[in-house]
Amino acid sequence: MSSSSAQLVIAKGMDIYEPFHQVTMWGDSFKIDGSLNSFASPMFMMNTSMENKSVCTPHESSSREPSGDDQETTIKAVTKGLRRLAQNREAARKCRLRKKAYVQQLETSRLKLMQLELEVKKARNQGLYTGSGLDVSYMGSSGTINSGVSVFEIEYGRWVEEQDRQNVELRNALQTHAPDNMQLQILVEGSLSHYSKLFKMKADAAKADVFYLFSGSWKASVERLFLWIGGSRPSQLLNIIVPQLENLSDEQITSINNLRLSSQQVEDAFSLGLEKLQQSLVDNILIDPLVEGNFGLQMAAAMDNAKALASFVNQADHLRHQTLLYMSRILTIGQTAQGLHAMGGYFHRLRTLSSSWAARSCDPAFTTQSSNSVFFEP
């Protein structure tokens, strides 16, 4: 084996591709008597002979000088072709602009249709809506629709429907008395993943309009009563989940208490930071009536503080998410299913109570009829 072949084998063994070795081998295989000419193929020889023949063939020049009329005709033809090419480019540009405007019009119409569908759904779920009671924070001062907020509201409506469906499946699985069932584990993982999807949706909505997310208008009216930085307090969720759990060991109880204490400490830190940010925002908005020259600078500082609110929403959702994950690691699969079912049922009852409260003015008898179904689990 030659040295170049050995080098190639070693390179292949080390998963290293070195073209130099391969070229060297090819060069060696083609060297016969120190010359490439002795390895030339018949095709190569044929081409060589043809080239030599073409070189030796005398070239007869039979061309003639173009006349003035021919030159003028050629110039006119070239000018006409360039003019037609420019016209085609302009027509294509106008066509692209018309297509772009048409696509934008379709997108605007689609968003308006989505918003109308959302309003109809809200009216259907919460009874007759008065015009002043409808939150229009997704509408700008010029009447334009915030597409990010509209998409979030529609996706959140679907998320709620999916949560109710998953809660029904959790309840049915728990009633089978099989806490270690593989199906129960799949349902638990699906429910945790579903909450992760909600936090991702909220992060996108915060980028679109953080004030809308802070207002809680995307939640049911009763849910807003417990709103904390765009959601519920993690420690509050623990207080809802833990009483519904069965067969907790002393070690689990200790871990849950530590988790609750840690959550409360982080919540207090977030709340304090949010208060300072709000105070800073108020200070930036305040304007000295005698000095208005720095109005633009004050508004720019206020805008920076407003953008910082989005980070509070994301951090609060991260705390909520981590609390759920740590809770699932402390508990068994069956206990985690019980906790997720209790939490899902809690939010469902809040939404049902909101719908009943909104519909009370439509039908006075509805309040009495729905009192037995307020705490009905899906």
N, C-alpha and C positions, 0 to 999 in steps of 0.2 A: 504494500500500500504506500502510495506516495505521501510526502509530507503535507501537500495541499489537501489530499483526500482525508488524511487523519485530522487535519484542522477542521474540516467540514463536519466530520462525525462528532468531534468534541463539541463544536458549536451547537449541533442539533441536540445533543444530549443535555446541554445547558439551556435549551429553549431560546437560543440566541440566533438571530438571523443575520448573517454577515454576507452581503452580496459580493464583497471583495473575493472571498474564497471561491464562490461559485464562478465568478468571472475568470479567476485564475485557472480553475479546472477546465472551463470551456476553452481558454487560450491554449492550455497544454494539449488538449485533444485535437486541436486544429493545427498544431505545429508539426510538420513533417519535413525533415531535413532542414529545419530552420527557416522554412518559407511557407507562406499561405498559398502560393500559386500552384503548388503541386497537389493541393486538396480542392482545387476549383472544380465546380460541377459543370456538366455540359451546358446547362442553362446560363451559367456565368460566362462561359466561353462564347456562347451564342450572342449574348448581349454585348460582349466586348467586341466581337467581330462586327456586329451591326453598328456599334458606335464608331469603330474605325472606318467602316464603309461610309457612314454618313459624313465623317470628317473629310474623307478623300473626295466625295462627290462634289463637283463644282456647283456653286450657287449662281443661278442665273437670275439676275435682277431685271424683272419685267415691269416693276411698278413705275407709275408716272406721277408727276406733280399734280395735286388737285387744283382745279380751276377755281376762280372767284365765286362762280354760281354755286359750286358744290360746297364751298366753305360757308356761304350764307345759308344754304339749306340746312347744313349740319347745325349751325348755331341756332337757327329757329327751332329745330327739332329738340335740341337740348334744352333751350329756354322753355319750350312748351312742356317738356317732361318735368322740369323742375317746378314749374308753376302748378302742374297737376299734382305733383307729389306734395307740395305745400298745402294745396286745397284739401287733399286727403288727410293730411295730418291735422289740419284745423277741424275738419268734420269729425275725425276720431276724438279729438279733445273735447269738442262740444257734446259728443255722444257720451263720453265718460262722465262729464259733469252732470248731464241729465240723469244718467243712471245712478250716480251718487246721491243726487237730490231725491230721487224716487225711493232709494233704499232708506234714506233718513226719514222720509215721510212715512214709509211703512213701519219703521221702528217706533216712531212717535205714536202712530195709530195703535200699534200693538201694546205699548205701555198704557195708553189711555184705556184700551179694552181690558187689560189686566186689572187696572185700578177700578174700573166700573164693576167687574166681576167680584172684586174684593169688597166693595161697598155693598153690593147686593148680598154677599155672604154674611157680612157683619149684620146687616139689617135683618136677615133671616134668622140668625142665631140669637140676637139680642132684642128682638122685637122691633117695633116701629122706631125709627131714628129721627130725631128732630135735626134740622139743618145746623143749628148752633152746637149740637152735641157731638158732631163728628169732628174728630181731630184731623186737621189738614196740614200737619207739619211736613208732609211729603210734598206739598205744593210751595213753590217759591212765590215771591212777591209778584213776579211777572206771570204767574199761572203755569209755569213749567213744572213738569213732574220730575222728582228725584228718582231716577230709575233704580238706583241701588236700594233705596228704602222700599220702593214698590215691590221689587223682586224679593226682598227679605220678608215682607208681610205675607206674600203668597207662599213662600217656602216655609215660613213659620206656621201658617195654617195647616199645611200638609204635615209638618213635623208633629203638631199636636194630634192630628188624626192618627198618625203612626204610633205615637206614644200611647194613646188610648187602646189601639189594637194590641200593642205589645203587653200592656197591662192586663188585658183580658187573657192573653196566653200565659202570662206569669201566674195569674190566679188559678187557671185551670190546671197548670202543672203542679202548683202547690197543693191543690186538692187531691192529687193522686197519691200523696204521702210518699213520695220518692225523692228525698232530699239530695241523693247522690246520683240522680238520673242524668244521663248525658244530655238529654233534651233540655233539662233545666239549666245546665251549664251553658248550652248554646244560647238560650234565651237571656241569661245574665250577661254574657258577652255582647250580645246584640243590643241590649238596653244600654250598657255602658258606652258602646260605640255610638248609639243614637244621641246621647248627651254630648259626646265629643263633637258630633256634627253640629249641634246647636251652638256650641261655643265658637266654632269656625264661622258659622253664619253671622253671629253677633259681631265678630271681629271685622267682617266685611261691611256690615251695616254701620259700625262705628266709623269706618273710613268714609262712608257716604254722608252720614249726618250723626255726629255723636250726641247732639242735643236731643234728637229724636229718640235715641236709645235710652238716654237718661230720663226722658219724660215718662217712659213706660207705657206709651200709648199703644204699643204692640201687644201688651198684656191685657187680660181681663181687668175690669175695674176693681174688683176685690183683691186681685193679686197686687195691684199697685199700692195697696195699703201696707204691704210688707216689703216694698221695693228698697233695695240697698245697692247702689252703684250698678244699676241695670239688671238686677236679679235678686235672688234670696240670699240671706246670710248662711254660710256653710254651717255655723254653729246651730242655727235654727233648724236646718235640715237634719242635723244629728239628733236634735231633740224630738223630731218627728219620727225618725227611723228607729232609734234605740228602743222605745217602749214596745214596739211591735215585734221585737226579736225574741226568740225562744232559746232556752238552754245555753245561755251565755256563761262561759267559764270566768273564774276570777281574773285570769290573765287577760281575757278579752275585755272585761269591764275596765281594767286598769289602762289598757291600750286605748280604748274608746275615750276615757276621761282625759288622757294625755292629748289625744287628737282634738278633742273639743277645746281644751285649754289653749293649744297652739293656734287653732283657728280663731279663737276670740282675740288672742294677742295680735295676730296679723290683721284682723278686721279693725281693731282699735287703731293700729298704725295707719291703715288705709284711710279710715275716717278722719283722722287727724290731718293727714296729708291733703285730703280732699278739702277740708275746711280752710286750710292755708291757701290752697289754690283758688278757691272761691273768693276768699278775701282779697287775694292779689288781683283777681279779675275785677272785683268791685273797685279797687283802688285805681286800676287802669281806666275804667270807664268814667270815673268821676272827673268832671271838667271844671276848671276854675273859670267862672264867668268873665273874669277880667283878663285872662290870658288864654286865648284860643289858638295861638300859633302852633302849639305842639299837639294839635288834635290828631294829625295823621300818625305821629309816633305813638300816641296813647292807644289808638285803634290797632296798630300793628302789634303792640305788646299784648293787648287783649286777645288778638287772634292767636298768638303763640300760646297763651294760657288755655284758650279754648281747645286748641289741638292737643294739649297735654291731657285733656280729659279722656281722650281715647285710650291712653295708656292705663288709666285707672280702671276703665271697663275691662280691658284685656287682662290686667293683673287680678282683678276680682274674679273673673271667669276662670283664670288659671287656678286660683285658690279653691273655687268651687269644684273644679275638675279633679284637682289633686286630693281633695277631701273625699270625693267619691272613690277614687282609686285606692287610697289608703284604707278606707272603710272596707272595700271588697277584699283587701289582703288580710285584714284582721279577722273577718268573718269566714265561715264556711260557705259553700255554694248555696246551700239551702237558706242560710241566714241572709246572705246577700240578696237572694231572690225575694225574701220577705221584706227586706228594707226597701228595695227598688219598687216593689208593689205598693208598699205603704206610702212612699213618696209620690208615685204616680197617681194613686188614689187621692192624695191630699190636693194636688194641683187640679185634678179633675173636679173635685168638690168646689174649689174656689171658682173655677170657670162656670160650673153649674149655678152656683149662688149668684154670680154676676149676671148670667142670663136671666135668672128669675127676678133679680132686682130691676133689670132694664125693662122687663116685660110687665111689671106690676101695674103701670099706668094704662096699659093697653086693655087688660082684662082683669078687673078687680077679683074675679073668682079664681084667677090663675094662681095667685099667691097661696091660697088654701090648698089648691089641687097639687101644686108643685112642692109643698112643704114636706111631703113624704118621699120625694125623689131627689131632694137636694144632696143628700149624702149617699145616693145610689152610685155604686162603683160601676165603671164601664165593663 
